[in-house]
Amino acid sequence: MAILIDEKTRILVQGITGKQGAIATKEMLSYGSNVVCGVTPGKGGEYVEGLSVYNSVREALQLSVIDASVVYVPPFFVKNAVFEAIDAGVKLIVIVTECVPLHDSAKIIAYAREHSVRLIGPSSVGIISPGRSKVGSVGGFDRAFSPGKVGILSKSGGMLSETALLLTQRGIGQSTAVGIGGDVLIGSSFSDLLSLFEKDEETDAVVVFGEIGGSYEEELAAFIKHKNCTKPVVAFISGAFADHLPSIPLGHAGAIIEGASGTRTSKVSSLKAAGVLVAEVHHELVDLLEKALSSWNGKQK
Amino acid sequence: MKLKEYEALSLLDESGIVTPERVLLTSLKQAASISFPKLVIKAQTLEKKRAKRGLVIISSLSNAIEKITRLLNEGMRKGSFSEVLVEAYVEHTHEYYVSFSFDTGRRSPVIILSLEGGVDIEDLGKKNPNKVLIHTINSLTGLTKREIVILLEQLRYDKDKESLSAFILTLYDCFEKNDLSLLEINPFVYNPLSSSYLVLDVHMALDDSALSRHSFSFKERTGLRESNERERAAHEIDKNDYRGVAGRTYLDLDGDIALLASGGGASLTAVDSLVSYGGKLANYTEYSGNPSAEKVKKLTSLTLSKEGLCGCWVVGGTANFTDIYETLKGFSLGLLSISPKPTYPIVVRRAGPRDKEAFAMLRQFALAHGFDMHLHDESIPISYSAKIMVELGRSYKEKHGNTHR
């Protein structure tokens, strides 16, 4: 069934009456996602796209069953919104909001861990299982994603759909594509989600879009090296340009070089050492993927 | 955003941490008032390892003026710093290390503690891992005195654990209250005269995402240097309009291809390609998160106000929710505001919601106003678009002579 979401996933939108929340709700519904209702404190009783708006997650959950919440509230309100959803018992939370303060993210991640909640983001563009469902702002461009058997994980939202587009243009569909977010601290890392793809019968290979800063790519390399994933993984890491620009976050908050760690060079070499095929130019990803898929399919037979 | 030492010290003061007596100098004239018998002269630069590079000097009062002069001149010559901090020297026998930061591996804040400060802590950690302790902080419960005492026991600290852990807790409080992304004290020392722990050097960084819930008044900077006028203007564009992000990151560079990139990840990918084909950027900036046309217009006007350009590249990945029509409308309005009218090639590579409408609009616009515009949709990968931009820029320079300063 793809990972994280499918057509049955019942979705709640936190911050549904805001501009981005309302647009995303409309788009999710038209994609066929099972959006059930929304929450905006103080706006209970209103309707967005024909869906009920409640004052709190708890109130929403008294009247409906929810599998996932997607968070569109402003940055400084994200912490309370997510705590509220966790307390109410939601088990999958996707934070689309960007610029969440680091100290808040740390608390959110710790709280989600304590309650065994799967957290995606902050700064996630969303999750899409093409042809089935999407959660968040992903996939507004309908030529990018197509159903199939390749998973995609990306720190960047734009490059998630750009990568899907490359695959789709070559006739390779996707099982699930996840924007993990480009912040310093994120709820689910590459390796967290790769372990889900490894178990997913409908995924044959995984494409990773990483970038400079932090250690999520190195962590992924170690995860693969220790044989936690047997499916082929191909990757592209951006940010060669920034390897020599210390202490400036470029693009995403997490894309920052401090000292020798987190550079593109260190990420590429550790991924290659783990057997990951790494593209030098982004559009070569699809060539490497085809190569990996054909040899993997050969082994399966 | 990294803070200079004297700025960081002011935040420590507010938190009740003891810091040395000090005077900040921007000119030699101000040095006359200094009366510390022994003093430390420190260049106020954001770069690390100042001591190794001769940017921290211990001096007697009699030699101070000469040394301050030398340091101020050096900063001016290199353009790397314009301020010098003069501190009263604090006698001490031992230097300690403590820092608070965020660890992506543990996905939480960590404290790093060592009884052997004053050295490169990464080197020490590699050589003697048992002398540098890294401990995960539960950010929900905060750091506790008990945790610190246990760390001190592991390090075999044999003096007063109570007062040292109180000092460390105050630092953690400062880290959390001010939304710091880094607080590194290397070193701190025990001063028997005042029977207190005291900070001799500090590295501090503020979390950019949390700035607006504080009322700091520190000057803006780009990486390790102070932001220039154009960079500050770009930050203003972003701050004054909450819709999407445009200009929050703006880096003035010395090449000749202007860049308006879209989306954090795509921007870096695009730039990597451009650089690999030999292109040189006049700037690095990006917009994302569905900004208003007005915001993109302002960022375009600012970016293209630079002289000596041989091309402009508007590039992004495949947008999920950024309205391509709105943002390219903003770009076209910004373009109209540039005088003299740009004759250099403009390469646009965009895909996403309303891109077909946007391209039809730009085609009309380029025709009506006589711009040399090249439009690429998703059938051209970002990297091919980079190659085309570099080649067009090169032939523009060949035709028009090298207009670049």
Contacts between the chains, C-beta under 8 A, distances in Angstrom:
chain1	res1	chain2	res2	distance
A	20	B	290	7.3
A	20	B	321	7.4
A	23	B	321	6.8
A	24	B	321	7.3
A	27	B	321	7.7
A	75	B	209	6.5
A	76	B	213	6.2
A	98	B	245	7.3
A	98	B	289	6.2
A	99	B	208	7.9
A	99	B	209	4.2
A	100	B	209	6.4
A	101	B	179	5.6
A	101	B	207	5.5
A	101	B	209	4.9
A	101	B	210	3.7
A	101	B	213	7.4
A	102	B	102	5.8
A	102	B	179	7.2
A	102	B	181	5.5
A	102	B	207	4.7
A	102	B	209	6.8
A	102	B	210	7.1
A	103	B	109	7.7
A	103	B	139	6.9
A	103	B	176	6.1
A	103	B	179	5.6
A	103	B	207	7.1
A	103	B	210	7.1
A	104	B	210	7.9
A	106	B	102	6.7
A	106	B	107	7.5
A	106	B	108	5.5
A	106	B	109	5.7
A	106	B	139	4.1
A	107	B	139	4.9
A	107	B	140	5.8
A	109	B	107	5.2
A	109	B	108	7.1
A	110	B	108	6.4
A	110	B	138	6.2
A	110	B	139	5.3
A	110	B	140	4.9
A	111	B	140	6.2
A	114	B	140	7.5
A	125	B	320	5.2
A	125	B	321	7.8
A	126	B	320	7.5
A	137	B	320	5.3
A	137	B	321	4.1
A	138	B	320	5.1
A	139	B	320	6.3
A	140	B	319	7.1
A	140	B	320	4.8
A	140	B	321	4.5
A	140	B	352	6.9
A	140	B	353	4.7
A	141	B	318	5.4
A	141	B	319	6.2
A	141	B	320	6.5
A	141	B	351	6.4
A	141	B	352	4.7
A	141	B	353	5.9
A	141	B	355	7.6
A	143	B	351	7.8
A	143	B	378	7.0
A	144	B	318	5.2
A	144	B	351	8.0
A	144	B	378	7.9
A	154	B	265	6.9
A	155	B	265	6.0
A	156	B	263	6.2
A	156	B	264	5.6
A	156	B	265	2.1
A	156	B	266	6.4
A	156	B	317	7.1
A	157	B	263	6.7
A	157	B	265	7.4
A	157	B	320	5.3
A	158	B	262	6.8
A	158	B	263	3.0
A	158	B	264	7.6
A	158	B	265	5.8
A	158	B	266	4.2
A	158	B	288	7.3
A	158	B	316	5.9
A	158	B	317	3.3
A	158	B	318	6.4
A	158	B	319	6.0
A	158	B	320	7.0
A	158	B	322	8.0
A	159	B	263	7.1
A	159	B	265	3.9
A	159	B	266	5.4
A	159	B	269	6.3
A	159	B	317	4.8
A	160	B	320	7.5
A	161	B	317	6.6
A	161	B	318	4.0
A	161	B	319	7.3
A	161	B	320	5.4
A	161	B	352	7.7
A	162	B	266	6.4
A	162	B	317	3.6
A	162	B	318	4.4
A	162	B	351	7.8
A	162	B	378	7.9
A	162	B	382	7.2
A	164	B	318	7.7
A	165	B	318	5.1
A	165	B	351	7.2
A	165	B	378	5.5
A	166	B	381	7.4
A	169	B	378	7.9
A	169	B	379	8.0
A	182	B	264	5.5
A	182	B	265	6.6
A	184	B	102	5.7
A	184	B	104	6.2
A	184	B	181	7.5
A	185	B	102	6.0
A	185	B	104	6.8
A	185	B	107	5.3
A	185	B	108	7.7
A	186	B	107	7.5
A	189	B	107	7.8
A	209	B	265	6.5
A	211	B	265	5.9
A	211	B	268	5.9
A	212	B	268	7.4
A	214	B	104	3.9
A	215	B	104	4.7
A	215	B	105	5.2
A	216	B	104	6.2
A	219	B	104	7.9
A	219	B	105	6.2
A	236	B	269	7.7
A	238	B	265	6.1
A	238	B	268	4.1
A	238	B	269	4.2
A	238	B	272	5.8
A	239	B	268	4.7
A	239	B	272	6.9
A	240	B	272	4.6
A	240	B	275	7.3
A	240	B	276	7.7
A	241	B	268	6.5
A	241	B	271	4.5
A	241	B	272	5.2
A	241	B	275	5.3
A	241	B	284	8.0
A	242	B	268	6.6
A	245	B	223	6.5
A	245	B	251	7.6
A	246	B	223	6.6
A	246	B	224	6.6
A	247	B	2	6.1
A	247	B	46	7.4
A	247	B	223	4.9
A	247	B	224	5.5
A	248	B	222	6.5
A	248	B	223	3.8
A	248	B	249	7.5
A	248	B	251	6.6
A	249	B	208	7.1
A	249	B	249	6.9
A	250	B	249	6.2
A	250	B	251	7.8
A	250	B	264	7.7
A	250	B	267	7.3
A	250	B	268	5.9
A	250	B	284	6.8
A	251	B	249	7.3
A	251	B	263	7.7
A	251	B	264	3.1
A	251	B	265	6.0
A	251	B	267	5.1
A	251	B	268	4.9
A	251	B	286	6.4
A	252	B	264	4.2
A	252	B	265	7.0
A	253	B	208	6.9
A	253	B	209	6.4
A	254	B	104	7.4
A	255	B	264	6.8
A	255	B	268	6.7
A	259	B	122	7.3
A	281	B	273	6.7
A	281	B	276	7.8
A	281	B	383	4.9
A	282	B	269	5.3
A	282	B	273	7.7
A	282	B	381	6.9
A	282	B	382	6.2
A	282	B	383	6.2
A	283	B	381	4.0
A	283	B	382	7.6
A	283	B	383	5.8
A	283	B	384	7.8
